[in-house]
Amino acid sequence: MAKPDSSRLVQPSARREAFSGLMISAMLVASVVHGLAPAFPREIGVLAAWSAGFAVWNRLPMRARAQVGVMFGIGLACIAVAAARGGDVAWGITTGGSLPILTVLAGVAFLRLVYPANAAAGTDTPASRGFGAYLRTMAGVHLFGAVINISAVVVFAERLARSAPLARREVAMLGRSYSMVAFYSPFIGGVALALGMVPGVHFPGLVLAGVALACIGFLALAIIGRFEEGQALSRFEGYPFRLESLWLPTALVLLTAAAHWMWPSLSILLLVALIAPSLAAAVLLARNGIASANRNLKRFVLTELSGRSGEFTLFLAAGVLGGGLTSLVSAYPMMVPDFTLNPVTATVALACIVVAAMAGVHPLVSVTTLIAVTSPASPDPTLLAAVCVMGWGIGSAGSPYSGINLVLAARSGISNWSFPRWNALYCTVMVLAAGSVFAGYAALAR
């Protein structure tokens, strides 16, 4: 029997990935144009986003398909019930509610063209040891992860695993340090989701609250690290990153802040989606010239950008879930809990998100549900957004199925169900710390 031609088996997958990358690029361009010129049809970006997600559906792992299927199923069932009841179906949220988030994720992805995560370290730089090295590595993975996302964790993990397999102290430190960027960074899904789905958020206030919690988190990590590992930290071999390699995160933050100051009517998400790929293109041209930059860009779009498609599908499904719940609330307003979002209730809601995450429910589901069921009560949008991003960050550290913990489990051989147990103390401390931040925000907002 003749063997199947392997090239024929590979080509369809390669074509789907190339098509998905092109659709992600088209969505990015269409969404930015719509943001700058609202007369441009928003539906073009929506159609491109859905095309990108479905093009690589078969490549998603079964666990991701199950999560997407559950969100789709619940969302569509809620829409059907709401329509039968005569409620207003939120088609805009259902089909395009995730578009601002996806646009940011697509724009930030282009930074990998000019700033691979391993640019953070020098190949000849010797690794340092001890508690100081532990703290510097913790800060490094956080700072680089805040802009270049989870790829920073991958490279840090690979470097730390050179001398010995990753142990609990390295795995826990990497996951906790990285997950805290979700408290404030607009380049990460949690903040992008909150800004996209909660109108009226005061972004500087949200960032201030998130940075405050991250600072408390670093202190907590240092103390918990000492408590859990004791003298073993004296043998910790750190990651030798260089401070001068922070030029891109610094440039991106400064350009975004300056643009927001000059054009306050433009959303932070739109500015990030516009500035990140523009900065990447400018650096490519300056380094390599037009011909080389064009080749690198084409290769990236056709072969690498589709790697975002799995994340895209999750956020698209979250939009369907959010639209369905919003529609159901419009048909049955009595189902909305009658409470005021204040520091106490916000802390309770945050604890529920974190506990659900540790039980295996993706924070995306809990956050989308919280936004949908509380929005009719018109809560303080900044406080609601803070609950969402802090729940996303803390929940990601404790979840057995968050992206960061799945990556770390795969690279260390540790069961992903070890993370809820390992991070129970950390998550408890951070929820209580978030409650104090909520109280401080409420006092300043009076």
C-alpha positions in Angstrom: 0.0 0.0 0.0 1.4 3.4 -1.0 2.1 5.8 1.9 0.1 9.0 1.9 1.9 12.0 0.6 2.9 14.0 3.7 3.0 17.2 1.8 -0.7 16.9 1.0 -1.4 16.4 4.6 0.6 19.5 5.7 -0.6 21.9 3.0 -4.2 22.2 4.1 -3.2 23.1 7.6 -0.6 25.6 6.4 -3.2 27.2 4.1 -5.6 27.5 7.0 -3.0 29.0 9.2 -2.0 31.5 6.5 -5.6 32.4 5.9 -6.1 32.9 9.7 -3.1 35.2 9.9 -4.3 37.2 7.0 -7.8 37.5 8.6 -6.2 38.6 11.9 -4.3 41.3 10.1 -7.4 42.4 8.2 -9.3 42.6 11.5 -6.6 44.7 13.0 -6.5 47.2 10.1 -10.3 47.3 9.8 -10.8 47.8 13.6 -8.2 50.6 13.8 -9.7 52.4 10.7 -13.2 52.1 12.3 -11.9 53.5 15.5 -10.4 56.5 13.7 -13.3 56.9 11.2 -16.5 55.5 12.7 -18.2 55.7 9.3 -16.1 52.8 8.2 -18.2 49.6 8.7 -17.4 47.8 12.0 -18.8 44.6 10.5 -15.7 44.1 8.3 -13.5 43.7 11.4 -16.1 41.4 13.0 -16.3 39.2 10.0 -12.5 38.9 9.8 -12.2 38.0 13.5 -14.7 35.2 13.2 -13.0 33.9 10.0 -9.7 33.8 11.8 -11.1 31.9 14.7 -12.9 29.3 12.7 -10.1 28.7 10.2 -8.0 26.9 12.8 -10.8 25.3 14.9 -9.5 21.8 14.2 -6.1 22.8 15.7 -7.5 23.7 19.1 -6.9 21.1 21.9 -10.0 19.3 23.1 -10.0 21.1 26.4 -10.2 24.5 24.6 -12.9 23.2 22.3 -14.9 22.1 25.3 -14.6 25.5 26.9 -15.6 27.3 23.7 -18.5 24.9 23.2 -19.9 25.5 26.7 -19.7 29.3 26.3 -21.3 29.2 22.9 -24.0 26.8 24.1 -24.9 28.9 27.2 -24.8 32.1 25.2 -27.0 30.9 22.4 -29.5 29.2 24.8 -29.8 32.6 26.7 -30.4 34.4 23.4 -33.1 31.9 22.5 -34.9 32.3 25.8 -34.6 36.1 25.7 -36.0 36.2 22.2 -38.9 33.9 23.1 -39.6 36.2 26.1 -39.6 39.3 23.8 -36.4 40.8 25.3 -33.8 42.8 23.5 -31.2 40.5 22.0 -27.7 42.1 22.3 -26.5 41.2 18.8 -23.8 43.8 18.9 -22.2 42.3 22.0 -22.8 38.7 20.8 -21.0 39.1 17.4 -18.5 41.9 18.1 -18.2 42.5 21.8 -14.8 41.0 21.9 -13.5 43.0 18.9 -11.6 45.6 20.9 -9.8 43.0 22.9 -8.9 40.9 19.8 -7.6 44.0 18.1 -5.2 44.8 21.0 -4.0 41.2 21.1 -3.3 41.2 17.4 -1.5 44.6 17.6 0.8 43.5 20.5 1.6 40.2 18.7 3.6 42.2 16.1 6.1 43.2 18.8 7.6 39.7 18.6 9.0 40.7 15.2 11.5 43.1 16.7 11.7 42.1 20.4 12.1 38.4 21.0 11.8 37.7 24.6 15.4 36.4 24.8 16.5 40.0 24.0 16.1 40.5 27.7 19.3 38.7 28.6 22.9 38.6 27.4 24.2 35.3 26.3 27.5 35.9 28.1 26.0 37.3 31.3 26.6 35.0 34.2 23.6 34.1 36.3 23.5 35.3 39.9 22.5 33.3 42.9 20.6 33.8 46.1 17.5 35.7 47.3 18.5 38.8 45.4 18.6 36.8 42.2 15.2 35.5 43.1 13.8 39.0 43.4 15.5 40.3 40.2 14.1 37.3 38.3 10.7 37.9 39.7 10.8 41.5 38.6 12.2 40.6 35.2 9.5 38.2 34.2 6.9 40.6 35.4 8.3 43.7 33.5 8.8 41.9 30.2 5.6 39.8 30.5 3.7 43.1 30.9 4.4 43.9 27.3 5.5 40.8 25.3 3.0 38.5 27.1 3.6 34.8 27.9 6.5 34.4 25.6 8.6 36.1 28.2 7.8 33.4 30.7 8.7 30.7 28.2 12.2 32.1 27.7 12.8 32.7 31.4 11.7 29.2 32.1 14.0 27.7 29.5 17.0 29.7 31.0 16.2 28.6 34.5 16.0 25.0 33.5 19.5 24.9 32.0 21.2 23.7 35.2 18.3 21.6 36.6 14.7 20.8 35.9 12.2 23.4 37.1 11.3 22.9 40.7 8.3 24.2 42.7 10.1 27.5 43.6 10.8 28.4 40.0 7.4 27.4 38.7 5.5 29.2 41.5 7.6 32.3 41.2 7.2 32.5 37.4 3.5 32.0 37.4 2.7 34.4 40.3 5.0 37.1 39.0 3.6 37.0 35.5 0.0 36.8 36.5 0.2 40.1 38.3 0.7 42.0 35.1 -3.0 41.4 34.4 -3.8 43.9 37.2 -2.9 46.9 35.1 -1.3 46.1 31.7 -3.5 47.0 28.7 -1.3 44.7 26.6 -2.8 41.6 28.4 -6.2 40.1 27.9 -7.7 40.9 31.3 -7.4 44.7 31.1 -8.3 44.6 27.4 -11.5 42.7 28.2 -12.5 45.0 31.0 -11.9 48.2 29.0 -13.7 46.7 26.0 -16.8 45.5 27.9 -17.2 48.0 30.7 -17.9 51.5 29.3 -16.8 54.6 31.2 -13.7 53.2 32.9 -11.2 55.8 34.2 -8.1 54.2 32.9 -5.5 56.1 35.1 -7.6 55.1 38.2 -7.7 51.4 37.1 -3.9 51.4 36.4 -3.2 53.1 39.8 -5.3 50.4 41.6 -3.6 47.6 39.7 -0.1 48.9 40.2 -0.9 49.3 44.0 -2.0 45.7 44.2 1.0 44.5 42.1 3.4 46.3 44.6 1.6 44.6 47.5 1.9 41.3 45.5 5.6 41.6 45.1 6.0 42.1 48.9 3.8 39.1 49.5 5.7 37.0 47.0 9.0 37.8 48.7 7.6 36.9 52.1 5.8 33.7 50.8 8.9 32.7 48.9 10.9 32.9 52.1 8.2 31.1 54.1 7.9 28.2 51.5 11.5 27.7 50.5 13.5 29.0 53.4 17.3 28.6 53.0 16.8 26.9 49.6 16.5 30.3 48.1 20.2 30.9 48.8 20.9 28.4 46.0 18.4 29.9 43.5 20.1 30.6 40.2 18.5 33.7 38.7 17.9 35.0 35.1 20.5 37.5 34.0 18.3 40.1 32.3 19.7 43.5 31.4 17.9 46.8 32.4 18.9 48.4 29.1 16.7 45.8 27.3 13.6 47.6 28.7 13.8 50.1 25.9 10.8 48.7 24.0 8.4 48.4 27.0 9.4 51.9 28.0 8.9 53.3 24.5 5.5 51.6 24.1 4.2 52.9 27.4 5.5 56.5 26.8 4.1 56.6 23.3 0.7 55.3 24.4 0.6 57.8 27.3 1.6 60.7 25.1 -1.0 59.8 22.4 -3.7 59.4 25.1 -2.8 62.9 26.4 -2.9 64.4 22.9 -6.1 62.6 21.8 -8.1 61.8 24.9 -11.2 60.9 22.9 -9.4 57.8 21.5 -9.6 54.7 23.6 -6.5 53.2 25.2 -7.2 49.9 23.4 -7.3 51.7 20.0 -4.1 53.5 20.7 -2.3 50.3 21.8 -3.6 48.5 18.7 -2.3 51.3 16.5 1.1 52.1 18.2 2.3 48.5 18.8 2.5 47.4 15.2 3.5 50.8 14.0 6.5 50.8 16.4 7.4 47.2 15.3 7.3 48.3 11.6 9.4 51.4 12.3 12.1 49.3 14.1 12.1 46.7 11.4 12.6 49.3 8.7 15.4 51.0 10.6 17.2 47.8 11.3 16.9 45.9 8.1 15.5 48.1 5.3 12.3 47.8 3.3 13.0 44.5 1.5 14.0 42.5 4.6 11.2 44.1 6.7 8.7 43.1 4.1 9.9 39.5 4.1 9.8 39.3 7.9 6.4 40.8 8.0 5.0 38.4 5.4 6.5 35.3 7.1 5.1 36.4 10.5 1.6 37.0 9.2 1.4 33.7 7.2 3.1 31.4 9.6 3.1 32.7 13.1 0.2 35.1 13.7 -2.3 32.3 13.5 -0.9 31.2 16.8 -3.3 33.7 18.3 -6.3 32.0 16.8 -7.0 29.8 19.8 -7.1 32.8 22.1 -9.3 34.5 19.5 -11.8 31.7 19.6 -12.0 31.8 23.4 -12.7 35.6 23.4 -15.2 35.3 20.5 -17.0 32.6 22.6 -16.9 34.9 25.6 -18.6 37.6 23.5 -21.4 35.2 22.7 -21.7 34.3 26.4 -21.8 38.0 27.4 -24.3 38.8 24.7 -26.5 35.9 25.7 -26.4 36.8 29.4 -27.1 40.5 28.6 -30.1 39.5 26.5 -31.4 37.2 29.3 -31.1 40.0 31.8 -33.1 42.3 29.5 -35.9 39.7 29.4 -35.7 38.9 33.1 -34.5 42.0 34.9 -35.6 40.5 38.2 -32.6 38.0 38.0 -30.1 40.8 38.5 -28.9 40.8 42.1 -30.0 43.9 44.0 -26.8 45.1 45.5 -24.4 48.1 45.3 -20.9 47.4 44.2 -18.8 48.6 47.1 -15.4 47.5 48.6 -17.1 44.6 50.5 -19.3 43.3 47.7 -16.4 43.8 45.3 -14.2 41.7 47.5 -16.8 39.0 47.7 -17.2 39.0 43.9 -13.5 38.8 43.5 -13.3 35.8 45.9 -15.9 34.0 43.9 -14.0 34.5 40.6 -10.8 33.2 42.2 -12.5 30.2 43.8 -14.2 29.3 40.5 -10.8 29.6 38.7 -9.1 27.3 41.2 -11.9 24.8 40.6 -11.2 24.9 36.9 -13.6 27.6 35.5 -11.7 29.9 33.3 -11.6 33.5 34.6 -12.9 34.6 31.3 -16.2 32.9 32.0 -16.6 34.4 35.5 -15.6 37.9 34.4 -17.9 37.9 31.4 -20.8 36.8 33.6 -20.1 39.4 36.3 -20.1 42.2 33.8 -23.3 41.0 32.1 -25.3 40.6 35.3 -24.1 43.7 37.1 -24.1 46.2 34.3 -27.8 47.0 34.4 -27.4 48.2 38.0 -24.9 50.8 36.8 -22.0 50.1 39.2 -18.9 52.3 39.3 -17.3 51.2 36.1 -13.7 51.6 37.3 -14.4 49.5 40.4 -16.1 46.8 38.3 -13.2 46.8 35.9 -10.8 46.5 38.9 -12.7 43.4 40.1 -12.4 41.9 36.7 -8.7 42.5 36.1 -7.7 41.4 39.6 -9.9 38.4 39.4 -8.3 37.6 36.1 -4.8 37.9 37.5 -5.2 36.2 40.8 -7.4 33.5 39.3 -4.9 32.8 36.5 -2.3 32.1 39.2 -4.5 29.5 40.9 -6.3 28.0 38.0 -5.2 24.6 36.7 -6.3 25.6 33.2 -5.0 29.1 32.8 -2.6 29.7 29.9 0.4 30.4 32.2 -0.1 27.4 34.3 -0.5 25.0 31.4 2.7 26.4 29.9 4.6 25.9 33.1 3.1 22.4 33.7 4.2 21.3 30.2 7.7 22.6 30.7 8.2 21.2 34.2 6.3 17.9 34.1 4.3 19.1 37.1 0.5 18.3 37.2 -1.5 21.3 36.4 -3.8 20.5 39.4 -0.9 21.2 41.7 -1.3 24.9 41.1 -4.6 25.4 43.0 -3.0 23.8 46.1 0.4 25.5 45.8 -1.2 29.0 45.3 -4.0 28.8 47.8 -2.1 30.9 50.3 -1.0 33.4 47.7 -4.5 33.7 46.3 -6.0 34.3 49.7 -3.5 37.0 50.6 -4.1 38.7 47.3 -7.9 38.7 47.6 -7.6 40.3 51.0 -5.0 42.8 49.6 -7.4 43.6 46.8 -10.1 44.4 49.3 -7.8 47.0 50.9 -7.2 48.5 47.5 -10.9 48.7 46.8 -11.4 50.5 50.1 -8.6 52.9 49.3 -10.2 53.6 45.8 -13.6 54.2 47.4 -12.1 56.6 49.9 -10.3 58.6 47.1 -13.4 58.6 44.8 -15.6 60.3 47.4 
